[in-house]
């Protein structure tokens, strides 16, 4: 089993950057490994995968520094041509892991007690090993038109070192200070091998060792080797042809789906004019776009609109006030609002002649507040009917629904019963003038969020993404008497 070491932090990172198109999983990195326990042995490790991982470069500093301490050179140094590929995995995409251990021990044992000096045998031992593996995407391999499997190559390395030394130490019995040291034996051995494949296959490494006994016997050896041809470092070159995307151009001509009215004449004066947009206005959204270097960049857009309704009066276009709503089809419906409701000075909902809570007489005269000498009789409330198709105009109070009063005489002060709710409100009713020319114009602009500011979006050629449509229409049936000939100032409408 694999276990973490109590009190020792374990670094684990999962990073997903959708806007940059990058992701990575890291359980330790080569410069900051994790310590774990495997089968009772303390090890250090790192594990990385993704398309934005740190670029590995051979053995970790933990192993390389200890190896150099014993043998005088680092296995990561290019002490022979082409041993280390510093162009390794420039794209930072793939898989890499490393696993190693190190062990150190020292001590001494008293072996002789003399009259003036005691002697002990001291020893030091240091052992370490490391294995690293990778499967990475290479950006280039100079001297080769093709490399790896679609640019991917496997790599790995293994290294070890072992050093043991023993010496006799004499220390004065009066003060315990070591004043005599005699080296007895020093033994060192180490080696490493690193390689990558396929296309091309390459391996390099070295083996070193030394032995010294009582300053009499002293021998050392060092042998390095390499096989195959390594990729020399070169600038990163894309190995595939990338067709850059144009996210903004995809919305060209699609900002406005359709408009109503569709006909030139006979538009009902009470019908709303409508627009179906290709995007939801003022709603921010992001889309991916492939760049020329093969990376993915997210672009953020929104649709902004401007709507105008104009009436032709004596050959001049006059802007009209409008309100808007959205139906269940997602169409934006625009109407010219009618006049406000006409309300008298009396309480709303009372029958004719009933004002201020007075009693209605048989002759229709009211008795009560507001009818005393010198006072103007209160007028009944009037309500405006916004539905011209139903007759329009003012609805007399006696045709209005009666108002429910709470708390009056004979009531129980119970809350109203909402069991029978009214139906949904009718569709919006326009208030256009009959037998008149109108012009309905919609301007839509695609906006892009750039460095925190909204600017007009443009395609790769710098053309802004906009769309405009207008409708010129006549409310009524064309006749000679209505003068329904289109005004000379009306431009050709876009249908």
PyMOL commands that set and color helices and strands:
alter all, ss='L'
color gray80, all
select helices_A, chain A and resi 61-71+248-251+388-390+397-399
alter helices_A, ss='H'
color red, helices_A
select strands_A, chain A and resi 2-4+13-17+22-27+34-38+41-50+94-113+117-137+152-172+178-197+202-213+217-228+256-260+273-277+285-290+296-313+316-320+323-326+332-335+359-360+366-367+383-385+393-395+437-450+453-456+466-474
alter strands_A, ss='S'
color yellow, strands_A
deselect
rebuild
show_as cartoon
